[in-house]
Amino acid sequence: MLNIKLLFFFSLLFNSFFIFSQENIQKNNLFKNEIKKTVNKFEKEANFNKAASFFIEKNWDSTLVYSMKQIALTKNIKLLDYCHYFRGISFREKNLINESKNEFEKISNFFQFNYKVKNNLGEIALEQNKFKQALKYFYQIEILSNREIYDLKRSTILHNIGLCHLHLQDFNQSEKYLFKSSKLQETQKDTVLLIGSYMDLANLYYTQFKDSEAIPYFEKAYNLSKKVKSFDLKRAAAKNMAAVEENRKNFKLALEYRKEYETWKDSLNDQNKVWAIADLEKKFAVKQKQKEVDVLAAENKVKIAERNGFILASVLLLILFGTGVYFYRQKIKNNKIILAQKNELDELNATKDKLFSIVSHDLRSSVNALKTSNGKLIENLKSKNFNELDVLLHNNSDIANGAYNLLDNLLNWALLQTKQAYFYQESLHLASIVQHVEYNYKPLMLNKSINYKNNVAASDYVFADMDSLKIIIRNLLDNAIKFSQENGTISIYTRPSADDFCYLVIEDTGSGMNAATKKELLKDTVLLSKKKNDENIGTGLGMQLCKSMIHKNGGRLDIESEENVGTKIIIALQKIKNHG
């Protein structure tokens, strides 16, 4: 229990929230007004005026250029302080932390907004894990009155002091400041900052094994996270609750939180993918416009050549003959392309129609099953037949999980077919990938009393795309659990090989399959096939998705199976030799 909790503590510290300065918008305008007053006072200093203007517009590159020009031309301390401040903020916004620190340290003690300089230096030290140095700066700001730090939130400063003490394991001081910070944030109803404070208070108590004091703060942070739009906060709160429930051995509830964490993680990934696709579309549009310009330029050159060609009739005839041959070949080539595209479109439409038919049938069956089961739930609830209620609830959970896996595979299949899925092959430690995937399935295997063995060699590295490899292992492991009986065994291991492939085997002692089913599953076809076993929700989409992704990774799939004995799914992946 001690080792588990220590690991959990370090995980939580890694997820601690660095709450950097949150400036009130209205009060921050006062700071901008002070900059404009200084600009009016030194209106003849053109470089300073441009640097200040670009700083207010958050054009950091231009701010850096003109502030450096002003520094080279002036000895006025006030102008130098403002320019170094502009540069410090600009470098920080560009994630050049050391350069930002150097600029802030050049500012004199006479600078009107010296407290902002110390706050930035403290935040940089905190970000670099120099906690004692960060405390030195934050303490200097803490003693100032609210009027003197009018555009900084005192609760943020107190929280950062508490966070420094937490990392230094000075728990009494950490508790004192984090508690002060959270009380101010509760008064100010600052929900986003309050979530971070609750999490750090929970970390503080959990580090000291004060579970009864820590868990309520985890729960407060989780409940508040439902009211904000930040995916990062929602994800962190759900992950913390999953870890807490795992430590309390409540694996069923931990699994629910873990699924919620994965949902927010997927939402964040989907959002990032949307942005990436938008950027690619923008670049593609620019390239298309450039191609149109190039085509117009080429057409103009052809017209000029034709006009000059009238000088020599023989040259003109040769050009006309060559042009005729060229366009004739282009026409034949284009007709072939159109025919191939038509055939591909027909095949895709057939696949789409069959997919919609299968998916709609399975989803309708799932919904009808849930409706029927819910009706029985209501009847047994009235009669208080708790044994039957337990069976029905587990049945509903299985149906919902099957429908969820179907929709998840449908989304990944659609992304793969439309070539929108992000795909990047790299060196991957196979054992770590398997451990990451199996973590979410251990509670399911525990509920089904399945004996699980992981013997993947720690020395195996493969060349593959990480996301698609996880989807492959997840689908095959899910199938192994689905078709295994209670008290069965599932084993994942690698076979030694002398060739350029690493062989990952997922073996179960489940119902197995006959030769005809095995042949059907391995058939290289674009169309989907409906499984004959109607007791499990499935379209064959998961296996089709696995085959497509294995093929895209340059690998192979093989199956060894015997009815009522078990199944071995063998994935051949490209091996990386002499890793590291």
Sequence and secondary structure as in RCSB ss.txt:
>XXXX:A:sequence
MLNIKLLFFFSLLFNSFFIFSQENIQKNNLFKNEIKKTVNKFEKEANFNKAASFFIEKNWDSTLVYSMKQIALTK
NIKLLDYCHYFRGISFREKNLINESKNEFEKISNFFQFNYKVKNNLGEIALEQNKFKQALKYFYQIEILSNREIY
DLKRSTILHNIGLCHLHLQDFNQSEKYLFKSSKLQETQKDTVLLIGSYMDLANLYYTQFKDSEAIPYFEKAYNLS
KKVKSFDLKRAAAKNMAAVEENRKNFKLALEYRKEYETWKDSLNDQNKVWAIADLEKKFAVKQKQKEVDVLAAEN
KVKIAERNGFILASVLLLILFGTGVYFYRQKIKNNKIILAQKNELDELNATKDKLFSIVSHDLRSSVNALKTSNG
KLIENLKSKNFNELDVLLHNNSDIANGAYNLLDNLLNWALLQTKQAYFYQESLHLASIVQHVEYNYKPLMLNKSI
NYKNNVAASDYVFADMDSLKIIIRNLLDNAIKFSQENGTISIYTRPSADDFCYLVIEDTGSGMNAATKKELLKDT
VLLSKKKNDENIGTGLGMQLCKSMIHKNGGRLDIESEENVGTKIIIALQKIKNHG
>XXXX:A:secstr
 HHHHHHHHHHHHHT         HHHHHHHHHHHHHHHHHTTT HHHHHHHHHHHTT HHHHHHHHHHHHHH  
 HHHHHHHHHHHHHHHHHTT HHHHHHHHHTS TT TTHHHHHHHHHHHHHHTT HHHHHHHHHHHHTS TTTTT
TS HHHHHHHHHHHHHHTT HHHHHHHHHHHHHHHHHHT HHHHHHHHHHHHHHHHHTT HHHHHHHHHHHHHHH
TTS  HHHHHHHHHHHHHHHHHTT HHHHHHHHHHHHHHHHHHHHHHHHHHHHHHHHHHHHHHHHHHHHHHHHHH
HHHHHHHHHTT HHHHHHHHHHHHHHHHHHHHHHHHHHHHHHHHHHHHHHHHHHHHHHHHHHHHHHHHHHHHHHH
HHHHHHHHT HHHHHHHHHHHHHHHHHHHHHHHHHHHHHHHHTT S   EEEEEHHHHHHHHHTTTHHHHHHTT 
EEEEE  TT EEEEEHHHHHHHHHHHHHHHHHT  TT EEEEEEE  SSSEEEEEEEE S    HHHHHHHH   
SS    S TTS   SHHHHHHHHHHHHTT EEEEEEETTTEEEEEEEEEB  S  
